[in-house]
């Protein structure tokens, strides 16, 4: 399980991929996995669509990662996508495939979910789901649970200390390690690590980074995540935004510099939001190693 990884030899390298929305794009995912697997990542996480829109594909993908490629697979689960019965069934499906790593998230509200359904969901927060999984006898030797954290605080938290308080609740509920939301300024992440440590966060925190290879991608990313954009990255987008090839090169270089600095600092792990682009992992993993 991922929680058993050793951090003694430097930062743990991992990445995230997602099942495509369209069936035609599904076979290519396995080609992506094959290229990433050749890099020997510590684990690969696989997203879960809002409301379970691609849950069947997710199971097939994590099965391939875990059993065909012999790499630890981390399956996303969302509290808006599961009630208790669905969660039990989902975990059983994972267990049948030998998969015991999950990333517990609240998740985005599905577009077709009514206010009544949203307000009456059984797990209001990811922490509630973690508590439930641990209460059913899934102890640390039977399930590894990851959680999300936010270097610039969750968008709904009134301040950073309140956000850290909720993070500690998630830790105390039985979370084994955290993966951060993406960020573009390492100094902000280091300040977050310091604040977390001072307030009792003791489990590993993996740094999540996303290479910006398209200037339009930056706008979408900021809108969805609320992540701040440093002037240096904004200038790169302004300078190369009309040249796709140069923009891709500059975006990868920016992320590589981020990763190398994080490695030098001694972070627990570096988690690449790869957007199903194996060349991003190849560039970052090679530079860090």
N, C-alpha and C positions, 0 to 999 in steps of 0.2 A: 504494500500500500504506500501511497505517497507520503504519509506521515512518518514512514520509516526511513526516508531518504537522509543521507548524511550531508551536512552543510560544512564539513571540515575542509573540503578541497576547493572552496570558492562558491560562487553563486550558482544555484541550481537553474538550469535553462529549460524553459518550457514554452508552449505556445497554445493559441486558441484557434480552432477552425469552426465552421458552421455548415450544417446541411443546406444545400441550395433550395430555394423556394420552388423551382421548376424541376420536374422529373428529368428533363433532358440534361440538366447539369449534374445530375447525381453521380454518374460513373466517373466524372473527372475528379470528384472528391478523393477517390481511392488513389488516383495518380498523385494528387497533392500529398496524401498521407505517405505514400511510398517515398517521395522525395524528402519529406520532413523526417521520416523514420531513419533515413540514411545518415542524418545528422546526430542520431542517438540522443534525442531530448529526454529529460527525466520523466516528463508526462505531456500528454496532449489533452486539452479540454475541448469539449464539444457542446455547443450551445443548444438550447431548447426553445422552440418557437412559442410565442405567447399563446396560452390556451392549449398547448400541445399540438400545434399545427404541423410539426415535423417530428413528433416523438418517435414514430416508428422508424424513420430514417436515422434518427439519433442513435437508437439501439443498435442498428446494423453497423453504424460507423464506429461506435465505441467497442463493439464486439470485434471488429476488424483490427482496431488499434491494439486492444488488449491481447487478443488471442492469435491473430495472424502475424502481427508485427512485434509482439512481446514487449510492448511499451505500456506503461501505466496510463489508463484512460480515466479522465475526470468528466463525469456526466453532469451537466447543469440540470437542476430541478428548481421550479419556481413555485412560490406559495400562491400565486394567482392561477397557476396551471394545475394544481393538485388539491384535492380534498384528502381526507385521511384514507379513504378507500383507494383512490387513485394512486396515492403515494405508496401504500403498501403493495399494490399491484406493480407499480413501476420499480420499486426496490427489489421485488421478487424477480422481475424480468432481468434486472442487472445482476442479481446474485446467481441466477441460472447460467449467466454467461461468465461468471467469475469476476465480476466488476464490483468493487467495494469502495470506490472513490466517488463522492458527489460534491458538487458546488451548490450550496443552498442560497438561493436568491429570492427576493420578493418578486422580481420580474415586472415587465411592462403589462399594463392592463390591456387585454385583448379588445379590439375594436367592437366586437359583437357582444361584449359582456355588459349586462345592464347594471344600473346603479344598485339595484337590489342584490344581484349576484355578487357584485364587488364588495358591498358593505357586509354581506353575510358569509364571506369566505371563512373557512375554518382556520386558516393560518394567515393572520393579518400581516405578520412580518416574517422574514427569514428565520429570526431567532425562535419564533414559535414552532417552526418546522424542525429546527435543530433539537429543541427540547423534546418534541414528540418522538423523533427518531431515537434519541437516547433513552427515553422513558420506556420504549418497547423492547429494551434489552440489547439494542445494537450498541454495544460498548466499543471502546477503541480498538479492540482486537477483531471486531466484526465489521466496522465501517469507519472510513476516514471521511471527515466532513470539512470542506473548505468554505470560507465565507468571503464576502467582498468588503473592501474598505475604500475610503475616499480621502486622498491626500489633501484635497481642498474643501473637505466636508461634503456630506450629502446635501443635495439641493434643498431638502425639506428640513434640515437641522437648523435651529436658530443661531448656533455658534459652534465653534470647533470643539469646545469642551463637552457640550451636550452630545455631539457626534461621537466623541471618544467614549463617553459614558455608555452609549448604546453599543459601541464596539466591544466594550468590556463585558456587557451582558451577553453578547453573542459568543465571546470567548468562554465565559463561565457556563454557558448552556451546553458546551461540548464541542465547539469548533476547534479543529486541529491546526489550521493555518489560514492566513488571509492572502488574497490576491487583490492588488489595488486597482482601482479605476485608472484609466490612462491619464498621463500627465506629460507636459512638455518642458517643465522646468524642474530640474533635479533638486534645486535648493528647497523648493516647496515640499518635496518628498522627504528630504532629510529633516526638515523642521517637523513634519508629521511623525516621523519615526521617533524623534526626540520626545515629542508630546505624548505619544503612545506609551513609550517606555516609562516616562515619569508618572503615568497614570495606570500602571499595572498591566499593560499588554505584554504578555510574555511569550506568545506563540510566534512562529516565523511569519514575516510579512514579505510577500513577493511583489516586486515592482512591475506594474503593467505598463508597457509602452507600445505605441502604435506609430509606425512609420507613415508619414503623410506623403503619398506619392502622386496626389492629384489635388490641386488647389481647391476644387469644389468639395473634396472630401473633408477639408478642414472646417468649412462652414457647417456641414452636416454633423461632424463630430462634436463641435462646440455646442451646437443646438441641443443635441441629445444628452451630452454628458455634463455640460456646464463648465468644462475645463477651460482655464484661462490660456491665452496664447501669448507667449513672449514676443517681443519686437523682432528678435532675430528670426524666428520662424515665420512671422508675418511678412517680413522683408523677403524671405526666400520665396514665399508664395507670390508676392507682388512681382518679383524679378523673373521667375521661371514659370509662372502660371499659364502662359500661352504656349509653352514649349513642353509637351508631355514627357519627352524623353529626358530633358534636362531637369524637369521638376521631379521625376522619379528618382534620378540620381542624387539630387540635392536632398530630397526627403529621406532617402535611405541613409545618406551620409549623416544627416542630423540625428537620426535614431541610433546609428552606430556610435556616434560620439556620446550620446546619452547613455547607452549600454556600457560602454567602456568606463565612463565615469562612475556609474553605479557599481560596476564590478570592483573598481579601485577602492570605492568607499567601503565595500564589504557587505552589500545587501544580501539578504538570504537567498533571493531568487530573482530572475529576470524573466518575465512572462510576456511573450510577444503576441499582440493582437494581429495575427498574420493575414486576416481577410482572405484566407484561402490562396495566398500568394507565397509559395514555398521559397521564392528567391529572397524574400524579406528575412526569413529565418536563416537562410544560408549566409547572407551578408552579416547579420548580427552575431550569430553563433561563431562564425569564423573569426570575426574581429575580437570578440570577447575571449575566445580560447587561445 
